[in-house]
């Protein structure tokens, strides 16, 4: 799965410009949601069990990235519901 997507974030509908890869994680720059590939050009929110299976350093990095995005208010006006990934 190396296709390009401009699919919206399933959490906040903000456009996500990315090249999702199997096993990869994308962080929405608007709401901080952790997203994984769902088909050829769609993304879905990462489940809690998927997040818990990630190595500790990866979880830590994603948590920090999400917090920074939420602190600065995202890339666009925040209309999203905030979801805590811890």
Buried (B, 14 or more C-beta within 10 A) or exposed (E): BEEEBEBBBBBBBBBBEBEBEEEEBBBBBBBBBBBBBBEEEBBBBBEEEEBEEBEEEEBEBBBEBBBEBBEEEBEBEBEBEEBEBE
